[in-house]
Amino acid sequence: MTERRNDRPEKKGVLYLVGTPIGNLEDMTFRAVRTLREVSWIAAEDTRHTRKLLAHFEISGRLVSYHEHNKHKSGPELIRKLQDGEDVALVSDAGLPAISDPGYELVRMAVENDIMVVPIPGANAALTALIASGLPTASFSFVGFLPRDSKSLRQILERWKPVPETLILYESPHRIIKTLSAMYEAWGDRRITLARELTKKHEQFIRGTIKQCLDWLERNPPLGEFCIVAEGANGAPATGEPAWWSALSVTEHVEHYIREAGLTPKEAIRRAAEDRGQPKRDVYNQFVAKKGP
């Protein structure tokens, strides 16, 4: 276990993790612009893409490439620069670096070398889609991109099938139909939201069941990158059948999670509240009133 305050080690540089726009350039924060102007080096996933962003904000920092295919060479070189006292900003093509890209490996190397790491918050596609999805936000899991080959795709979907939390996935326009079809086969027709072109002019949210969204895509050819927000396993079936817990009282619902899932009362109350779409305090009060002192 390691613990450290963000005090700058003497003579070493700082690794800044800078959030960039996910579509709309106004997503860029003042702090992000200032940081990119001040660092010695900017490490980018795609230098051509980042160069356009820098030009828009009149930033003239030195640009280097850091991505999946050169990380084993570029990563140690960036660490050397940081050890020599030069500050480095890491950016991805869109959103926060180190999520669904090799940035986390650079962060790990920096931590191992006692180099200060400073996150500069910014836009994030997963959370942007989640908060507008209309699906539960109290507890969620980020899945990211699914595997391309069919066997691995089925295995991953089976692994996530019983998870009760809301799930967030990324997908490209040319694979979205295949992925939704696989989800429908593995999970059944649960509720989802498709978010596309987030923060851009043609931002759009398609809400419905997996089957309804597939039908929509047949009529509307998929364009732009998609974020899929999917209902967790404990949601009511989209077929209109009652949820598994509908015949239970609040107390029985909580006790089911304590008895069958081995959850603590606090966690069981939270889970039951998510299932029922009720505030945790209401479920807690009903549970305590029924159980008595």
C-alpha positions as CSV (number, residue, x, y, z in Angstrom):
1,M,0.0,0.0,0.0
2,T,1.3,3.5,-0.9
3,E,0.0,6.8,0.2
4,R,1.2,10.2,-0.9
5,R,0.0,13.8,-1.0
6,N,0.4,15.5,-4.4
7,D,3.6,17.3,-3.3
8,R,5.9,17.7,-6.3
9,P,9.0,15.5,-5.9
10,E,12.2,17.6,-6.1
11,K,13.6,18.0,-9.6
12,K,10.9,15.7,-11.2
13,G,8.3,16.7,-13.6
14,V,4.5,16.2,-13.3
15,L,2.3,14.0,-15.4
16,Y,-1.0,15.8,-16.1
17,L,-4.0,13.8,-17.3
18,V,-6.0,16.3,-19.3
19,G,-9.6,15.9,-20.3
20,T,-10.4,17.0,-23.8
21,P,-13.8,17.6,-25.6
22,I,-15.9,14.6,-26.6
23,G,-17.5,16.6,-29.5
24,N,-18.2,20.2,-28.6
25,L,-15.0,22.3,-28.3
26,E,-16.7,24.3,-25.5
27,D,-16.3,21.2,-23.3
28,M,-12.7,22.3,-22.9
29,T,-12.0,23.8,-19.5
30,F,-9.9,26.9,-18.7
31,R,-7.6,24.8,-16.5
32,A,-7.1,22.2,-19.4
33,V,-6.1,25.0,-21.8
34,R,-3.7,26.6,-19.3
35,T,-2.1,23.2,-18.5
36,L,-1.5,22.4,-22.1
37,R,0.1,25.8,-22.6
38,E,2.4,25.4,-19.7
39,V,3.8,21.8,-20.0
40,S,7.0,20.9,-21.8
41,W,5.4,18.0,-23.8
42,I,1.9,16.9,-24.8
43,A,1.6,13.2,-25.4
44,A,-1.3,12.4,-27.7
45,E,-3.2,9.3,-28.9
46,D,-3.4,10.8,-32.4
47,T,-1.2,13.8,-33.0
48,R,-3.1,14.9,-36.1
49,H,-6.3,15.1,-34.2
50,T,-4.7,16.8,-31.2
51,R,-2.9,19.3,-33.4
52,K,-6.3,20.6,-34.6
53,L,-7.4,21.0,-31.0
54,L,-4.2,22.9,-30.1
55,A,-4.5,25.1,-33.1
56,H,-8.1,26.0,-32.1
57,F,-7.0,27.2,-28.7
58,E,-3.7,28.7,-30.0
59,I,-1.5,26.3,-28.0
60,S,2.0,25.7,-29.3
61,G,3.3,22.9,-27.0
62,R,5.6,20.2,-28.3
63,L,3.6,17.2,-29.4
64,V,4.7,13.6,-29.1
65,S,2.8,10.3,-29.9
66,Y,1.7,7.9,-27.3
67,H,-0.7,5.1,-28.3
68,E,-1.4,1.4,-28.1
69,H,1.2,0.5,-30.9
70,N,4.1,2.5,-29.6
71,K,3.5,2.6,-25.8
72,H,6.4,0.2,-25.0
73,K,8.9,2.6,-26.7
74,S,7.2,6.0,-26.0
75,G,6.2,5.3,-22.4
76,P,9.7,4.8,-21.0
77,E,10.9,7.9,-23.0
78,L,8.1,10.0,-21.4
79,I,9.1,8.7,-18.0
80,R,12.7,9.8,-18.7
81,K,11.5,13.3,-19.6
82,L,9.5,13.4,-16.4
83,Q,12.5,12.2,-14.3
84,D,14.6,15.0,-15.9
85,G,12.1,17.6,-14.6
86,E,10.0,18.2,-17.7
87,D,6.2,18.3,-17.3
88,V,4.1,16.1,-19.6
89,A,0.3,16.3,-20.4
90,L,-1.4,13.2,-21.6
91,V,-4.5,13.5,-23.8
92,S,-6.7,11.1,-25.6
93,D,-8.6,11.8,-28.8
94,A,-11.7,12.6,-26.8
95,G,-12.6,12.7,-23.1
96,L,-10.5,11.6,-20.2
97,P,-7.2,9.8,-20.9
98,A,-6.4,6.3,-19.4
99,I,-10.0,5.1,-20.0
100,S,-10.2,2.5,-22.8
101,D,-6.7,3.5,-23.9
102,P,-3.1,2.7,-22.8
103,G,-2.8,5.8,-20.7
104,Y,-3.3,3.8,-17.5
105,E,0.1,2.1,-18.2
106,L,1.9,5.4,-18.4
107,V,0.2,6.4,-15.1
108,R,1.3,3.1,-13.5
109,M,4.9,3.7,-14.6
110,A,4.8,7.3,-13.3
111,V,3.5,6.1,-9.9
112,E,6.2,3.3,-9.8
113,N,8.9,6.0,-10.4
114,D,7.5,8.4,-7.7
115,I,6.4,10.9,-10.3
116,M,3.5,13.2,-9.4
117,V,0.3,12.5,-11.3
118,V,-2.4,15.3,-11.5
119,P,-5.8,14.7,-13.1
120,I,-7.4,17.6,-15.0
121,P,-11.1,16.8,-15.1
122,G,-13.1,17.1,-18.3
123,A,-15.8,15.6,-20.4
124,N,-16.5,11.9,-20.4
125,A,-18.7,10.1,-22.8
126,A,-19.8,7.3,-20.5
127,L,-21.0,9.5,-17.7
128,T,-22.5,12.0,-20.1
129,A,-24.6,9.2,-21.6
130,L,-25.5,7.7,-18.3
131,I,-27.0,10.8,-16.7
132,A,-29.2,11.4,-19.7
133,S,-30.2,7.8,-20.2
134,G,-33.2,7.7,-17.9
135,L,-31.8,4.4,-16.4
136,P,-30.6,4.1,-12.7
137,T,-27.5,6.0,-11.9
138,A,-26.9,5.1,-8.2
139,S,-24.7,2.1,-9.1
140,F,-23.2,1.3,-12.5
141,S,-20.4,-0.6,-14.2
142,F,-18.2,0.5,-17.1
143,V,-17.7,-2.3,-19.7
144,G,-16.1,-0.3,-22.5
145,F,-15.5,-1.8,-25.9
146,L,-16.6,-5.4,-26.4
147,P,-14.4,-8.0,-28.2
148,R,-14.7,-8.4,-31.9
149,D,-14.8,-12.1,-32.4
150,S,-18.1,-13.8,-31.7
151,K,-17.0,-16.4,-29.2
152,S,-15.3,-13.9,-26.9
153,L,-18.3,-11.5,-27.3
154,R,-20.7,-14.2,-26.1
155,Q,-18.4,-15.1,-23.2
156,I,-18.2,-11.4,-22.1
157,L,-21.9,-10.9,-22.4
158,E,-22.6,-14.0,-20.3
159,R,-20.3,-12.7,-17.6
160,W,-22.1,-9.4,-17.4
161,K,-25.6,-10.9,-17.7
162,P,-26.3,-11.3,-14.0
163,V,-24.8,-7.9,-12.9
164,P,-27.6,-5.8,-11.3
165,E,-26.0,-2.4,-12.0
166,T,-26.6,-0.3,-15.0
167,L,-24.0,-1.1,-17.7
168,I,-22.1,1.3,-20.0
169,L,-20.5,0.2,-23.2
170,Y,-18.9,1.9,-26.2
171,E,-19.4,0.8,-29.8
172,S,-18.6,2.0,-33.4
173,P,-21.3,2.6,-36.0
174,H,-20.3,-0.4,-38.2
175,R,-20.6,-2.8,-35.2
176,I,-23.5,-1.5,-33.3
177,I,-26.1,-3.8,-34.9
178,K,-24.0,-6.9,-34.4
179,T,-23.4,-6.0,-30.8
180,L,-27.1,-5.2,-30.0
181,S,-28.1,-8.5,-31.7
182,A,-25.6,-10.4,-29.5
183,M,-26.9,-8.6,-26.4
184,Y,-30.5,-9.5,-27.3
185,E,-29.5,-13.1,-27.7
186,A,-27.5,-13.2,-24.4
187,W,-29.6,-11.0,-22.1
188,G,-33.1,-10.9,-23.6
189,D,-35.0,-7.7,-24.3
190,R,-33.9,-5.4,-21.5
191,R,-34.2,-1.6,-21.6
192,I,-31.3,0.4,-23.1
193,T,-30.4,3.9,-24.3
194,L,-28.3,4.5,-27.4
195,A,-26.4,7.8,-27.1
196,R,-24.7,9.1,-30.3
197,E,-22.8,12.2,-31.3
198,L,-22.6,13.3,-27.7
199,T,-22.3,17.1,-27.2
200,K,-22.3,17.6,-31.0
201,K,-24.8,19.3,-33.2
202,H,-26.7,16.1,-34.0
203,E,-26.6,14.6,-30.5
204,Q,-29.3,12.0,-30.1
205,F,-30.7,9.6,-27.5
206,I,-32.7,6.5,-28.6
207,R,-34.4,5.0,-25.7
208,G,-36.3,1.7,-25.6
209,T,-35.7,-2.1,-25.5
210,I,-32.9,-3.7,-27.3
211,K,-35.3,-5.0,-29.9
212,Q,-36.9,-1.6,-30.4
213,C,-33.5,0.0,-30.8
214,L,-32.5,-2.6,-33.4
215,D,-35.7,-1.9,-35.3
216,W,-34.8,1.8,-35.2
217,L,-31.4,1.1,-36.6
218,E,-32.9,-0.8,-39.5
219,R,-34.8,2.4,-40.5
220,N,-31.9,4.8,-39.6
221,P,-28.4,3.7,-40.7
222,P,-26.1,4.1,-37.8
223,L,-23.8,7.2,-37.9
224,G,-21.3,8.4,-35.4
225,E,-19.8,6.7,-32.3
226,F,-22.3,5.1,-29.9
227,C,-22.5,4.8,-26.1
228,I,-24.8,2.1,-24.9
229,V,-26.4,2.3,-21.5
230,A,-28.1,-0.9,-20.5
231,E,-30.4,-1.8,-17.7
232,G,-29.0,-4.1,-15.1
233,A,-30.2,-7.7,-14.5
234,N,-32.5,-6.7,-11.6
235,G,-34.7,-4.4,-13.7
236,A,-38.2,-5.3,-14.6
237,P,-38.3,-7.4,-17.8
238,A,-39.0,-5.3,-20.9
239,T,-41.7,-7.8,-22.0
240,G,-44.2,-6.3,-19.5
241,E,-43.9,-9.3,-17.2
242,P,-43.8,-8.3,-13.5
243,A,-40.4,-8.0,-11.8
244,W,-39.3,-10.9,-9.7
245,W,-39.7,-8.9,-6.6
246,S,-43.1,-7.4,-7.3
247,A,-45.0,-9.9,-5.0
248,L,-42.6,-9.1,-2.1
249,S,-43.1,-6.5,0.6
250,V,-40.3,-4.0,1.1
251,T,-39.1,-6.0,4.1
252,E,-39.2,-9.3,2.2
253,H,-37.3,-7.7,-0.7
254,V,-34.5,-6.5,1.6
255,E,-34.4,-9.8,3.5
256,H,-34.1,-11.7,0.2
257,Y,-30.8,-9.9,-0.6
258,I,-29.6,-10.4,3.0
259,R,-30.4,-14.1,3.0
260,E,-29.9,-15.2,-0.7
261,A,-27.1,-12.8,-1.7
262,G,-25.3,-12.5,1.6
263,L,-25.5,-8.7,1.6
264,T,-25.3,-6.4,4.6
265,P,-28.6,-4.8,5.6
266,K,-27.2,-1.4,4.3
267,E,-26.3,-2.9,0.9
268,A,-29.5,-4.9,0.7
269,I,-31.6,-1.7,1.4
270,R,-29.6,0.1,-1.4
271,R,-30.2,-2.7,-3.8
272,A,-33.9,-2.9,-3.1
273,A,-34.3,0.8,-3.4
274,E,-32.7,0.7,-6.9
275,D,-35.0,-2.1,-7.9
276,R,-38.1,-0.3,-6.8
277,G,-37.0,3.2,-7.9
278,Q,-37.5,4.5,-4.4
279,P,-35.3,6.7,-2.2
280,K,-33.0,4.6,0.1
281,R,-34.4,6.4,3.2
282,D,-38.0,5.3,2.3
283,V,-36.9,1.7,2.0
284,Y,-34.9,1.9,5.2
285,N,-37.8,3.4,7.2
286,Q,-40.2,0.8,6.0
287,F,-37.7,-2.0,6.7
288,V,-36.9,-0.7,10.2
289,A,-40.6,-0.1,11.0
290,K,-41.6,-3.6,10.0
291,K,-38.7,-5.3,11.8
292,G,-39.2,-3.3,15.0
293,P,-36.6,-2.5,17.6
